[in-house]
Amino acid sequence: MSEQLDALREAFEADGYDVADVSDNRGQVRVALLEERPEADALREVLYGVVDEADVLGPNITTETTDGADGVRTVVTFRRRD
């Protein structure tokens, strides 16, 4: 899984996104971007370039703010089909 997380970080950064964090928590992958309102279709395109679309379950794109952090983050989450 670590290789996939690294590949996701590299793919988003290669497309010009500033990646804050990429993590996996019990099978849910989370990619946090420092972009406030990127185009959802563009984010899915990057995601599907790394993980086959058929293997992505419940992709979700949301925004969040965190205490003590400046600005808004965009978060891409999904579960991967085993």
N, C-alpha and C positions, 0 to 999 in steps of 0.2 A: 504494500500500500504506500510505503514511503516514496517509492519511485513515481507512483501516480501523483502524489501530492506535489512532488518536485516538478513533474511535468506540467501540472496545472499552473503552478506559480510561474514557470518559464513561459507558458503559452499566454497567460494574461499580461505579463510584463512585455513580451514581444509585441503584443497588440497595443502597447502604450498605457496600460493601466498600472497604477501605483498599488501594489499588493501589500496590505497590512499584515495578513496572516492567512495561512492555509492549514487546516487541521481536520482530524478525523476523530469523532467521538462516538464510539459504539456503532460504527458503520454509517454515521451521517457525516458527510464531507461538507466543510464550510470554507468558503473563500471570501475573505473580507477585503474589499477594495476601498481606497480612499477617494473614490469618485462619488459625487453626490447624486447624479442622475444620468448614468450611462444608459444607452439604448439596450433594452432587455433582449431583443433579437440578436444584437451583436455579442452580448455576453453568452447567450446560448450557443452561438456559432463557435466561440472559443472553447466552451465546455465540450461540445460535441466533436471538436477537433482532437481532443485528448481522450475522451471516454465515448465509446460508441453509444449513439442515441438510444439504442435498444437496451443498453445496460444502465441507463439513468432512470431512476424511479423518483417521482415527485419532485422535479426540479422547482425551486422557489427562488425568486429574486425579491429582496426586500431592502429597505433602508433602516438604519438605526443610528441613534446618537448614544454616546456613552458619557458617563460622568467624568469630568476632567479632561475630556478630549475635545479638540476643536473640530467643528464641522460634522458632516454626516457621512456615514459609510454606507456603501452598497454591499449587501451580503448575498452570495449565491450559495444555496444549500441543496443537497440531493443525497439520496441513498443509491448505492450501486448494487445492481443485481448480481448475486453470487453465481 
